[in-house]
Amino acid sequence: MMLCDSDVKLIDEFIDSLWLEDGLSRNTLSSYRSDLKQLSLWKLNNKSKQLSIAELDHSDLLAFLADRVAILIKASSANRELSTIKRFYQFLLRQRKIKIDPSLNIDRPKLPRLLPVSLSETEVEILLSAPDILKSQGIRDRAMLELLYATGLRVSELVTLQLLQVRVDMGVVKVLGKGNKERLIPFGEEALYWVNRYITEVRNSLLAGKNKITDKVFITNRGDAMTRQAFWYLIKRYAQHTGITKSLSPHQLRHAFATHLLNHGADLRVVQLLLGHADISTTQIYTHIARERLKQLHARHHPRGCIFQQ
């Protein structure tokens, strides 16, 4: 179903303002657009087709959110959609396209704080050792896994890394993360060895005869830049091959990076900087993972197996 022209225009103006003012990524902007498209489609099915989403009122938004929950979308998705709606109507208010913000006094639902799945240090070692390093592709995969675990990069940051961002001589990567915030992340000798070996021994051979030029560090056998989807598939395949039964994605190595740093005494503020979190409360969830792990170890190995109190 096609959106009405007035809605398309308003959504485009809003997305343009987010890009200009906040420098949000293409994926984030796409999510905002998708959320507002759902609102516009709901309006077409439930309200007058001549009505613009700028003319929806407080009760309309409550009805939309209720319908979204009724079709069993995730609570986190409903929460995100409400955040998008609130920001959209604040934009319309600033632009004087509306006089009253209809999203006022609609509270965001409090979601249970789910601890992300984290790999143990033994499981990480098993996963990192999975690629066949006798093959060019295996050296590339080992370098990617080692660098991801050594730096805690987001997978989008890893696959878009350019050669100039990786300083092998200094053992650091320079990353432009969310909100165009730059950070410098060191990585250790093991990751340095594999990244350097990949760049010097393998990368050019993957490009040979492909008639392709790219500044991306990690490339596929076809000479194209590695994608998030392709790398996700690689990790799933290696996990299956090694017998790791946890639901695994590239983000689990980012979780492991943070959790293992904290387990070994790293300062929470340092971990926040390395992960590129704007708010330290986002980083604090990893302290809960570390605490849960301590509880499990105590319960398993102490003669009385007592449980720590919060």
C-alpha positions in Angstrom: 0.0 0.0 0.0 1.3 3.4 -1.0 1.7 6.2 1.6 0.0 9.4 1.0 2.2 12.2 -0.5 1.9 14.5 2.6 3.2 11.7 4.9 6.1 10.9 2.6 7.0 14.6 2.5 6.9 14.9 6.3 8.9 11.7 6.8 11.5 12.7 4.3 12.0 16.1 6.0 12.3 14.4 9.4 14.9 11.9 8.1 16.9 14.6 6.4 17.0 16.6 9.6 18.3 13.5 11.6 21.0 13.0 9.0 22.0 16.7 9.0 21.9 17.3 12.7 22.9 14.0 14.2 24.8 12.3 11.4 23.0 9.0 12.0 24.0 5.9 10.1 22.0 4.6 7.1 20.8 1.6 9.1 19.5 3.9 11.9 17.8 6.3 9.5 16.2 3.3 7.8 14.7 2.1 11.1 13.2 5.5 11.8 11.7 5.6 8.3 10.3 2.0 8.7 8.7 2.9 12.1 7.0 6.0 10.7 5.8 4.0 7.6 4.0 1.6 10.0 2.3 4.6 11.6 1.2 6.0 8.2 -0.1 2.6 7.0 -2.1 2.2 10.2 -3.6 5.7 9.6 -4.7 4.7 6.1 -6.4 1.5 7.4 -8.0 3.1 10.5 -8.5 6.8 9.8 -9.5 9.0 6.9 -7.2 8.7 3.9 -7.1 12.5 3.6 -5.7 12.8 7.1 -1.9 13.4 7.5 0.1 11.8 10.3 0.7 15.3 11.5 -3.0 15.5 12.3 -3.2 12.4 14.5 -4.0 13.0 18.2 -3.0 11.5 21.5 -5.8 8.8 21.3 -4.8 7.8 17.8 -1.2 7.2 18.9 -2.4 5.1 21.8 -4.6 3.1 19.5 -1.7 2.5 17.1 0.6 1.3 19.8 -2.1 -1.0 21.2 -2.6 -2.5 17.7 1.2 -3.0 17.3 1.4 -4.9 20.6 -1.7 -6.9 19.7 0.0 -8.3 16.6 2.7 -9.6 18.9 5.6 -7.4 18.0 8.5 -7.5 20.5 8.2 -5.2 23.5 11.6 -3.8 22.6 10.3 -3.0 19.0 7.2 -1.2 20.4 9.5 0.8 22.7 11.7 1.8 19.8 8.6 2.7 17.7 7.4 5.0 20.5 10.8 6.6 20.7 10.7 7.3 16.9 7.1 8.7 17.2 8.1 11.0 20.0 11.1 12.3 18.2 9.1 12.8 15.0 6.4 14.9 16.7 9.0 16.9 18.6 10.5 17.7 15.1 7.0 18.8 13.8 6.5 21.0 16.8 9.9 22.7 16.3 9.0 23.2 12.6 5.6 24.7 13.7 3.8 22.1 11.6 1.7 21.2 14.7 0.8 23.2 17.8 0.5 20.4 20.3 2.7 17.3 20.6 0.3 14.3 20.6 3.0 11.9 21.9 3.3 13.8 25.3 2.4 11.7 28.4 2.7 8.4 26.5 5.2 6.5 28.7 7.7 4.2 27.4 7.1 0.7 28.7 9.7 -0.5 31.2 11.4 -3.6 29.6 13.0 -6.4 31.6 16.8 -6.0 31.4 17.9 -9.2 29.6 21.6 -10.1 30.0 23.2 -10.6 26.6 24.6 -14.1 25.9 28.3 -14.1 26.6 30.9 -16.7 25.7 33.3 -18.0 28.3 37.0 -17.5 27.8 37.4 -21.2 26.9 34.6 -20.9 24.3 36.2 -17.8 22.8 39.5 -19.7 22.5 37.7 -22.6 20.8 35.9 -20.3 18.4 39.0 -18.3 17.5 40.9 -21.5 16.7 38.2 -22.8 14.4 39.3 -21.4 11.0 41.6 -23.5 8.9 44.8 -21.4 8.8 46.3 -23.5 6.1 43.9 -21.7 3.7 43.8 -18.1 2.7 40.2 -17.8 3.8 41.0 -19.3 7.2 43.7 -16.7 7.8 41.3 -13.9 6.9 38.6 -15.4 9.2 41.1 -15.9 12.1 42.2 -12.2 11.7 38.6 -11.0 11.8 37.7 -13.0 14.8 40.9 -12.1 16.7 40.4 -8.4 15.9 36.7 -8.4 16.9 37.5 -10.1 20.3 40.5 -7.9 20.9 38.8 -4.6 20.2 35.1 -5.1 20.9 34.2 -3.5 17.6 30.6 -3.5 16.3 30.4 -5.8 13.4 29.4 -2.9 11.2 32.7 -1.2 12.3 34.7 -4.3 11.6 33.5 -4.9 8.0 33.8 -1.2 7.0 37.3 -0.9 8.4 39.7 0.7 5.8 43.4 0.0 5.6 44.3 3.5 6.8 42.3 2.9 10.0 44.5 -0.1 11.0 47.9 0.9 12.4 49.7 -2.4 12.6 52.9 -0.5 13.6 51.2 0.9 16.7 48.7 -1.9 17.3 45.6 0.3 17.2 42.5 0.8 15.1 40.8 4.2 14.6 37.1 3.8 14.4 34.3 6.1 13.5 31.4 4.8 15.5 27.7 5.7 16.1 27.1 9.5 15.8 30.3 9.9 13.9 32.3 9.6 17.2 35.9 8.7 16.7 37.8 6.4 19.1 41.2 4.8 19.1 41.3 1.2 20.3 44.5 -0.8 21.0 44.7 -4.5 20.3 47.1 -7.1 21.6 49.9 -9.2 20.1 47.8 -12.2 19.0 45.3 -10.1 17.0 48.3 -8.0 15.7 50.0 -11.2 14.4 46.9 -12.4 12.5 45.9 -9.1 11.1 49.4 -8.4 9.9 49.7 -11.9 8.4 46.3 -11.5 6.6 47.2 -8.0 5.2 50.7 -9.0 4.1 50.1 -12.6 2.9 46.5 -13.0 2.0 44.6 -9.8 1.1 46.3 -9.2 -2.2 45.8 -12.8 -3.3 42.1 -12.5 -2.7 42.1 -9.5 -5.0 44.3 -11.0 -7.6 42.7 -11.4 -11.0 39.4 -9.9 -9.8 39.9 -6.5 -11.5 38.6 -4.8 -8.3 40.1 -2.1 -6.1 38.9 -1.6 -2.5 40.3 0.1 0.6 38.4 -2.2 2.9 40.5 -4.4 5.0 38.5 -7.5 4.9 37.3 -8.8 1.6 35.6 -12.0 0.3 36.9 -14.6 -2.1 35.2 -12.6 -4.9 37.2 -9.5 -4.1 34.3 -7.6 -2.6 34.1 -6.0 0.8 33.0 -8.4 3.5 29.3 -7.8 4.6 27.7 -8.1 8.0 25.5 -10.9 6.7 28.5 -12.9 5.3 30.5 -12.5 8.5 27.5 -13.5 10.6 27.2 -16.7 8.5 30.9 -17.5 9.0 30.6 -17.2 12.8 27.5 -19.4 12.8 29.3 -22.0 10.7 32.4 -22.0 13.0 30.2 -22.3 16.1 28.4 -25.2 14.7 31.7 -26.8 13.6 33.2 -26.5 17.1 30.1 -27.6 19.0 29.2 -24.3 20.6 25.5 -24.6 21.1 24.8 -21.0 22.3 22.9 -18.7 19.9 25.9 -16.9 18.4 26.4 -13.8 16.4 29.3 -11.4 15.9 27.9 -9.2 18.7 28.6 -12.1 21.2 32.3 -11.4 20.7 31.7 -7.8 21.6 29.9 -8.9 24.7 32.8 -11.3 25.5 35.3 -8.5 25.1 33.5 -6.3 27.6 32.7 -9.0 30.1 36.2 -10.5 30.1 37.8 -7.1 30.6 35.6 -6.5 33.6 36.3 -10.0 35.0 40.0 -9.2 34.9 39.6 -5.9 36.8 39.2 -3.3 34.0 37.6 0.0 35.0 34.0 0.5 33.8 34.8 3.9 32.3 37.6 2.5 30.2 35.3 -0.3 28.9 32.7 2.4 28.1 35.3 4.3 26.0 36.5 1.2 24.2 33.0 0.2 23.3 32.0 3.7 22.2 29.0 3.8 24.5 27.6 7.3 24.9 25.9 6.4 28.3 27.7 4.4 30.9 24.4 2.8 31.9 24.7 0.8 28.7 28.1 -0.5 29.7 26.9 -1.3 33.2 24.9 -4.3 32.0 28.2 -6.1 31.6 28.9 -5.8 35.3 25.8 -7.8 35.8 27.1 -10.6 33.5 30.3 -10.7 35.4 28.5 -10.9 38.7 26.2 -13.7 37.4 29.3 -15.6 36.3 30.8 -15.3 39.8 27.6 -16.6 41.3 27.6 -19.6 39.1 31.2 -20.4 39.8 30.6 -20.0 43.6 27.5 -22.2 43.5 29.3 -24.9 41.5 32.6 -25.0 43.3 32.1 -23.9 46.9 31.2 -26.7 49.4 28.0 -24.9 50.5 27.3 -23.3 47.2 25.8 -20.2 48.6 24.4 -17.4 46.5 25.6 -13.9 46.8 23.0 -11.3 47.8 22.5 -8.2 45.6 
